[in-house]
Amino acid sequence: MRYFSAGLIAFAAAICATVAQAQVDPKPRSLLHFGYNQPLQGKSSLAGYAFYYLNKPKIFRNANLRFALAPVYIDSELGFKGALGENVDLGLSAAGGGFADSHTEIRKGAPIDEESFIGHGGELGLNLYALLNPEKKIPLHLVVKGSFHGTSYRRDSSSPESFAMPKDHTKGIVRTGLRLAGREPQLFPRLGMEISAWYQGEFRLADGTYGFAGDRRLNKNVHQFWSWSSLDYTFPKYNHNLNLTMALGTGLYQDRLNVHRLGGRLPFIAEFPLDLPGYFFQEISAKDFALFGSKYLMPLGKTSKWGLSFFGNHAQVNYLDGLEQPDRGHTGVGTGISYVSTNNKWKIHMDYLYGLHAMRADKRGAHAIGLLVQYDIAASQRGIEKVYEPEMSPKKSKGFDRTFRRWVPR
């Protein structure tokens, strides 16, 4: 029995928690979080995250510290409330560690070990969060982020010598967006709404070809655009919760390392998670996509400690060249059971997932299971209220797969 190639990439998961917000986070947080998807068929492709998250307001004067620690990665931001005026916050961010820029090649539902590789990286950034309509009830925020990111690649043990690595390089990243209202960042927020639109540009100081005889390319400049809309509503009489989501995305000059990637169900692995239940994590590489999702949660019993959920997502995509599949439509569905402790410290959610159109060898359809666990250390300090669940950068969650896959049979 052959095993996945080795690579010490333990839970590389860094967290950009404040990316999910439009201002410096004003509340104290102390969280341990774990998420995991396990496919039940096909060549295994693990995906998950584990991290400790700390947010400490007013460490001195108007300065807030956000700090996230995964086994091989650290992500942090020192934020200053009102730094550029009453309604404008400023943040200085730093992140770095192992395996965050690793790449897993997936074609037609099959991870390709020989064309996957390891990437380490670090980043320094300056972030601005501005409230544009302070007199209005529904807030509109402008977010502007700029950073420099350095990446170093190395060969995985499965990569043949004939497969050339991409060049090590530094790039500048600019992200800007408008966010109307916002999502309550927890598993099942009772009420919330968001409409937002975003642009991100990545400008490499080095481009060029890589792969087999230069058969693929890193583009010098990549531009991505996307929008996100979501609605959460809880019916007061029955305490049932409904979530609706829509995401649209496109881009210019996208390549294999910078493209919209859909798949899996790990809701806090990215600020805008492009989930497809039952699929491998980031299985679909799309130049353009439209994603629609819904979720319905109903309590079991009077205490609402236990809950039963049903959910489904559907996407229409235009594939990146070289990563096409026969069908442009993809649908994933699932059901799950959740538990919330009386003191709100523990939240546990277990899922069964099925990807209706996922390619597995010569068949369609794929089964998977998922687990989300959160322990809120600071819950008793805040009382039983809304629990913050930080979101992880999609660029920094890839290490989980590459650490543990050598122990998973193919």
Buried (B, 14 or more C-beta within 10 A) or exposed (E): EEEBBBBBBBBBBBBBBBBBBBBBBEEBBBBEBBBBBBBEEBBBBBBBBBBBBBBBBEEEEBBBBBBBBBBBBBBBBBBBBEBEEEBBBBBBBBBBBBBBBBBBBBBEBBBEBBBBBBBBBBBBBEBBBBBBEEEEEEBBBBBEBBBBBBBBBEBBEBBEEEBBBBBBBBBBBBBBBBBBBBBBBBBBBEEBBBBBBBBBBBBBEEBBEBBEEEEBBBBBBBBBBBBBBBBBBBEEEEBBBBBBBBBBBBBEBBBBBBBBBBBBBBBBBBBBBBBBBBBBBBBBBBBBBBBBBBBBBBBEEEEEEEBEBEBBBBBBBBBBEEBBBEEBEBBBBBBBBBBBBEEBBBBBBBBBBBBBBBBBEEEBEBBBBBBBBBBBBBBEEBEEEBBBBBBBBBBBBBBBBBBBBBEBEE
